[in-house]
Amino acid sequence: MNSSICLLIIIFYFIDSYKTFDLPTEIHIGAIFDTNDKLSRQAFEYAVAKINAQSQILKRSKIVVNQIDIVDGHNSFLAYKMACAQIEMGIAALFIGQLTPALEFVSSLTRQLHIPLFLSSPDPQTKVEYYIVNVYPHYTATSQALSDLIKFQQWEEVAIITEHAENLLYLQDLLKLPSAHERMKVTVRQLRGRPSNNSWHPLLKQLQTTGISKFLVDVKTDHLDDFFQQAKIVGLVGPYYDFVLTSLDISVVKWNKILYTLVNITGLQFFGRNDPAVDEFFDTNVLPVNSPVKLSELSLRVSAALIYDAVYFFARALSQFVEQRPFNITPLTCEAQKPWIHGAAFALFLKTFEANGITGKIKFDENGLRTDITLEVVDLVANGVNKNGNWSSNAPDRLEIRRNLTKDYETRKQEIQHQELKVTSVIEPPYVMWKNDSNSTKTSFQGFCIDILLDLADRLNFTFQIEIVKDKTFGKKNEKGEWNGIIGELVSRRADLGLAGLTITYQREQAIDFTKPFLTLGINILYKKEKRAKPKLFGFFSPLSLNVWLYIIAAYFVVSFVLYLAGRLSPYEWRSPHPCKRSHEILENQFTLFNAFWFVMCNIMHQGTEINPVAPSTRMISCIWAFCTLILVSSYTANLAAFLTVQRMQTPIENADDLASQTKIAYGVQRGGSTENFFRESKLATYERMWNYISANQATVSVASSTEGINKVLSGNYAFLMESTTSEYNIMRNCDLTSIGGLLDSKGYGFGVPQNSPYRDILSDTILKLQDEGVIQKYYNKWWKEAANLKCEREDKRKELASELGFANIGGVFFILAIGLVLSIVVAAVEFTIKIRNRQGRQASVRKEMARYFRFALTNGSTPKRRIISFTGIDSNVVGGDDGCESSPTSSSSNAPSFSFGVLPFRSFDRRF
């Protein structure tokens, strides 16, 4: 019996556990929407109609909307009365769109009466009330997503532009960024007034002047178009400005109105236009009701999708709830404060229920906050928006972005087409120069860089406008970290391209970006050519130094004296003056002191002489001296050709070490240029010493421009340190300039662009194409060589080669010849005078005798002989020699004067020697 009772209890227990409760035939709900929230109301009605048409959700029941009230969100009292009236009719839930600030009053009523309140708008509360079900992500999630996105993009500064100050509550994580990242700077600005009357202009203009380029825009979706239109007017819309939008409706904005140029806009969204859930939303086959959004529109608004999801979430949750608990709807009175009996249980069930909707998984945590939120990261592109990643609140790495930063040439080319680039430059020949015969902005400049720019514009189909930077400098960083010149214009993004011979340096690369270099160069020393020294009259002495000449003279005297002694001591040098006689009473020696000097001199001159050494000792001396003179004369002759045919230019400095080790010649650089920065940052001892000199004499040695530096060089006693390409250009046009030494470093010229410029890659690729095609080399030849005065180069080459000798080169030879001739005549006159004075029986004076001999020399130039009797009175038809040999008769002219100097006396030598 007891066993039968237990069995019956178990059967009844299982039957009770499987018991389900039926829903009422009509499930009454209520709704209150803001006057301006028409789209949410339409989506609400659309969702109710679709659910009623789909029998698989509520089966035999259907949702009945008691009343949809429309109220101004700021009219809290009226909204409270409307909610109270709907509750008194009996409702299972109350749906509200964007109804702040009246929401607070309505929620207090539903909390007291235990009526679930469905919201689809941001909620500032950190902990949601028990009876509130908000399908809109909590601000902590959206704020975290925006913060992660900004940190991913490595922004160092961001300006938050909000339309309403209270919205900053939803951006708390962004306001905490400076404390988490020391380099992050956050600026907050509030837009005031209505956007339609350009009241936002002053604030946007102020932001433009600050140089901030990263913005987080917290503006209503309907006001985004006005915001960007006004931002475009003040110059905040361009390729160098980045925007992150807080609006989740980035896909529905008609961006074609502001896509006149490249715009960097990033945002978050729940779904894309091609999402399957969105297609299901637009599927109207289940009922004849049209959707509140037309298929022709870009996408579905988040407000409509959220209220749609809220209704579907309520219907699915209710169908599950009645499977376990009874459910009925009873009218309530606001005054009695008696709650709905199923409200608490149903509200708890809603917090534990999960469902999928258009906006993703709808799930709540213990605090009633929506969790497991997934957002798409999208970037604005030419044809709309492009998904590049996801943000998931429950993922370890919340943000995952897969941007395709690699673009092909044609894609990058499309980004620059039909754009007008603002170009900043400085006047510096030959890179950029004025063109006097044109008034057009585009063609009023000429030069090497202008030709490259024109070629780039033609190939890439863009236009440009050139402006000369006001301070006429390349750019220098001051103590505050601010740049001036071309670099400053690019840093502040007032220009798209820096067109000049901009040297690519590390310091500049930290502030701007550069294209690929179009020229390779280095630093060299520009100096004024030393005037070539005039040829010396006695320049033929130059091949040998003074010391060598002194050694030669000393050797000449020493060798001559040694030869004299050897000739006197050797018995083989003593010979008989009369070789026909057998007996020799007198012996003579050919090596007198004067003959020794004559013999040695003839060896130097490589001339023959009647004196021939006989003894081995004298021959040995003669050979050794001949060998020495052979080497000396050959060396002298070889070096003489170079000294007489090449005029060398001597400079006081040959390289940077010479320049740094002296103080007579001043040297400097251009202020604010890359050369100045090179010496300032260099760690080499020579360059550090040079920088110490330059910095100590900044006022006198540094110049404002390269032209000023060149003029200072031409004035003399100054060396200018500058880029090799510019110095080469000026050297080709001014024969007084030259470069000294080699390059001090190696670097390149490139065009400057703002950081993260979308034009950098396409410009670099095109510049590489120009180099491969030889176009840049053609422009280089045009501006450096073809337009130059090349006579300087030709003259330098001619002077470096052997050239014809002028009188200035060898005039000293004729001077010495003249002196020798005059001296020989003087010696001859002295010899003649001595002989005439010593002659016996002299009747005429020396003067008359010399005049007579002079006349004889002029009138008998072809007569080789003369008679002695003509002047001495001695009949000498037959002249006998003292050697004892007969001489043949000599014939002579009858009137030829003659005299004999006789034979130099030889000292007698005892035959017994």
Secondary structure as GFF3:
##gff-version 3
##sequence-region A 1 913
A	DSSP	alpha_helix	2	17	.	.	.	ID=ss1
A	DSSP	beta_strand	26	34	.	.	.	ID=ss2
A	DSSP	alpha_helix	38	53	.	.	.	ID=ss3
A	DSSP	alpha_helix	55	58	.	.	.	ID=ss4
A	DSSP	beta_strand	62	71	.	.	.	ID=ss5
A	DSSP	alpha_helix	76	88	.	.	.	ID=ss6
A	DSSP	beta_strand	94	96	.	.	.	ID=ss7
A	DSSP	alpha_helix	103	113	.	.	.	ID=ss8
A	DSSP	beta_strand	117	119	.	.	.	ID=ss9
A	DSSP	beta_strand	132	134	.	.	.	ID=ss10
A	DSSP	alpha_helix	139	152	.	.	.	ID=ss11
A	DSSP	beta_strand	157	162	.	.	.	ID=ss12
A	DSSP	three_ten_helix	165	171	.	.	.	ID=ss13
A	DSSP	alpha_helix	172	175	.	.	.	ID=ss14
A	DSSP	alpha_helix	177	180	.	.	.	ID=ss15
A	DSSP	beta_strand	185	190	.	.	.	ID=ss16
A	DSSP	three_ten_helix	195	197	.	.	.	ID=ss17
A	DSSP	alpha_helix	201	210	.	.	.	ID=ss18
A	DSSP	beta_strand	214	218	.	.	.	ID=ss19
A	DSSP	three_ten_helix	221	223	.	.	.	ID=ss20
A	DSSP	alpha_helix	224	234	.	.	.	ID=ss21
A	DSSP	beta_strand	242	245	.	.	.	ID=ss22
A	DSSP	three_ten_helix	250	252	.	.	.	ID=ss23
A	DSSP	three_ten_helix	255	257	.	.	.	ID=ss24
A	DSSP	beta_strand	264	269	.	.	.	ID=ss25
A	DSSP	alpha_helix	276	282	.	.	.	ID=ss26
A	DSSP	alpha_helix	302	321	.	.	.	ID=ss27
A	DSSP	alpha_helix	343	352	.	.	.	ID=ss28
A	DSSP	beta_strand	355	357	.	.	.	ID=ss29
A	DSSP	beta_strand	360	364	.	.	.	ID=ss30
A	DSSP	beta_strand	370	371	.	.	.	ID=ss31
A	DSSP	beta_strand	374	381	.	.	.	ID=ss32
A	DSSP	beta_strand	384	392	.	.	.	ID=ss33
A	DSSP	beta_strand	399	401	.	.	.	ID=ss34
A	DSSP	alpha_helix	409	416	.	.	.	ID=ss35
A	DSSP	beta_strand	420	425	.	.	.	ID=ss36
A	DSSP	beta_strand	433	434	.	.	.	ID=ss37
A	DSSP	beta_strand	445	446	.	.	.	ID=ss38
A	DSSP	alpha_helix	448	460	.	.	.	ID=ss39
A	DSSP	beta_strand	463	468	.	.	.	ID=ss40
A	DSSP	alpha_helix	485	491	.	.	.	ID=ss41
A	DSSP	beta_strand	497	503	.	.	.	ID=ss42
A	DSSP	alpha_helix	506	509	.	.	.	ID=ss43
A	DSSP	beta_strand	513	514	.	.	.	ID=ss44
A	DSSP	beta_strand	519	521	.	.	.	ID=ss45
A	DSSP	beta_strand	523	528	.	.	.	ID=ss46
A	DSSP	three_ten_helix	539	541	.	.	.	ID=ss47
A	DSSP	alpha_helix	546	569	.	.	.	ID=ss48
A	DSSP	three_ten_helix	571	573	.	.	.	ID=ss49
A	DSSP	beta_strand	574	575	.	.	.	ID=ss50
A	DSSP	beta_strand	588	589	.	.	.	ID=ss51
A	DSSP	alpha_helix	593	604	.	.	.	ID=ss52
A	DSSP	alpha_helix	616	645	.	.	.	ID=ss53
A	DSSP	alpha_helix	656	660	.	.	.	ID=ss54
A	DSSP	beta_strand	666	668	.	.	.	ID=ss55
A	DSSP	alpha_helix	674	681	.	.	.	ID=ss56
A	DSSP	alpha_helix	685	696	.	.	.	ID=ss57
A	DSSP	alpha_helix	698	701	.	.	.	ID=ss58
A	DSSP	alpha_helix	706	714	.	.	.	ID=ss59
A	DSSP	beta_strand	718	723	.	.	.	ID=ss60
A	DSSP	alpha_helix	724	731	.	.	.	ID=ss61
A	DSSP	beta_strand	737	740	.	.	.	ID=ss62
A	DSSP	beta_strand	747	753	.	.	.	ID=ss63
A	DSSP	alpha_helix	760	772	.	.	.	ID=ss64
A	DSSP	alpha_helix	775	780	.	.	.	ID=ss65
A	DSSP	pi_helix	781	786	.	.	.	ID=ss66
A	DSSP	alpha_helix	791	800	.	.	.	ID=ss67
A	DSSP	alpha_helix	807	838	.	.	.	ID=ss68
A	DSSP	alpha_helix	846	859	.	.	.	ID=ss69
A	DSSP	alpha_helix	869	872	.	.	.	ID=ss70
###
